[in-house]
């Protein structure tokens, strides 16, 4: 078929996309400008044929036609006979939305050093692993949100794929409240994180958390918490030091699951008091998961995010006699003892927990050695941005715990919906960004530092073997990973703005009204007799 024929064939589809998906659903999330809307803008045309297209709502045998970074058609038997259209054969494979990692820390200054992966190496790792977008956490500069954002804009200059930002809140005053509004309305940040741990640095107190929850609610921004009792953790750390326990095992012993459960319960109750949605990051324990399950049973809007390390690892290697091995597993909250991971997997499969992140926060062995004599000085963090998609497939789909559609939901679609960028992201639909992976369910993998694209010289999944491998990654309509080869350029990434008042805020106003009407107050009383 000649090129003009193909264009004529697809023109009605393009017009239908424009009519059925108003611009605000896609382009406005990136600011609405031509340069930031849609795909790569380089005119690339790709036809993926013969695969099973998987969205969160269904799987179907269909072809996918991509032009200029946007999905234009998803249906069976799209014909092509044009040299200007690249055809990719996906027979026997799954064609799925690229992964979205909701939780990363690239180029983060933390504990006296900086994470070893910057935006370029982190994006290289992500794309090689089938993740086409992530949301990173901006850390304010001395509490100043604007300065923090400017710093992260500079860090992201080397980006090679789409990314968004959450914003941490580390202090409270009128200026922070004003800046939060600016972040939402002018910079497309619709989530704010509050650390209930890291006493003396990032930790917030309950009064600050309450103020933050109120402000988030008024802005339609999602409040996120790192839930550990920071005061008790500090006490636990000193207890370990007093007992002469200075190695990596002291990290896990100083911050047991009960402290994660307590902080999770406290944050949930404060969010219920304010009546605003809550997102609990890196749920690592049964204790925290059960608090989330209880709140959801009672109808509260609580989102639970496990991370891949918590799903498949246990804490046994923190007791390894080799410090280099043990220290690479230090993260917060800690990787838990055997049993917690299986419970978290069950919670993910049943919907108690909703999406999978990584908390990718990498330090090499030299950086980890800062704490060789004191576990409190070991930089906290593990890898995962490259491994997440493969591990979730192997541990959850291959074992029958979740379906292929659920896989798309927990690795991509749910994140896009929560952060209000669906269906531009998290779907293969007409008009969606062409962020797509092709996964071969029969292909096997072996993980380790020898093969990963992170700059770290260690990997917490060293030697892990599994089945189900991403063979092709397409980012904004460009093939960036194929046959084990990356094709990316620093600076080619794009910032994705995320609008406020996503679906998690649906019904909040009505429940507020119901609360007010239930008060039976104020009571009208006459003046008391003198």
Protein Blocks (a to p, Z undefined) as FASTA:
>chain_A
ZZklmmmmmmmmmmmmmmmmcfklmmmmnnopaklgcjeonopacddehiacddfkbccd
dddddeehiafbdcehiacddfkbccddfehiacddddddfbdcehiaeehiacfbdfkl
mmmmmmmnopabdcdddddeehiaklmmmmmmmmmmmgcbdcddddddfbdcfklmmmmm
mmmmmnopabdcddfehehilpccfklmmmmmmmmmmnopacddddddfklmmmmmmmmm
mnopabfklmmmmmcfklmmmmmmmmmmmmmmnopadddehifbfklmmmmmmmmmnopa
cdddddfklmmpcfklmmpfblklmmmmgccdddddehjlmmmmmmmmnomambdcekpa
cddfklmmmmmmomklgccddehklmmmmmmmmmmmmnopacfklmmmmmmmmmmmmnop
afkgopacehiacddddddfkbccdddfklmmbfbfbdfkgoiacehiafbdceehiafb
gghiacddehiaccddddehifklgoklmmmmmmmmmnopacddddddZZ
